[in-house]
């Protein structure tokens, strides 16, 4: 079941996680939203993990390890 997620375009946040631009916020929200139709339930921790990975502060292997741990 699809549920609405908190998006604040004024403060550039998705589930409380700050983005650097409106374009980045909208692209991420669209990607997360489309996966929600398949049963994915995003959390602020997963959004923050994604932002950190995109910034390069989390390696791909650490990203995948944390993503797997959060999916259980």
Secondary structure, DSSP 8 states (H G I E B T S, - for coil): ------EETTTTEETTEE-S-HHHHHHHHHHHHHHHTTT----HHHHHHHHHHHHTSS-HHHHHHHHHHHT-
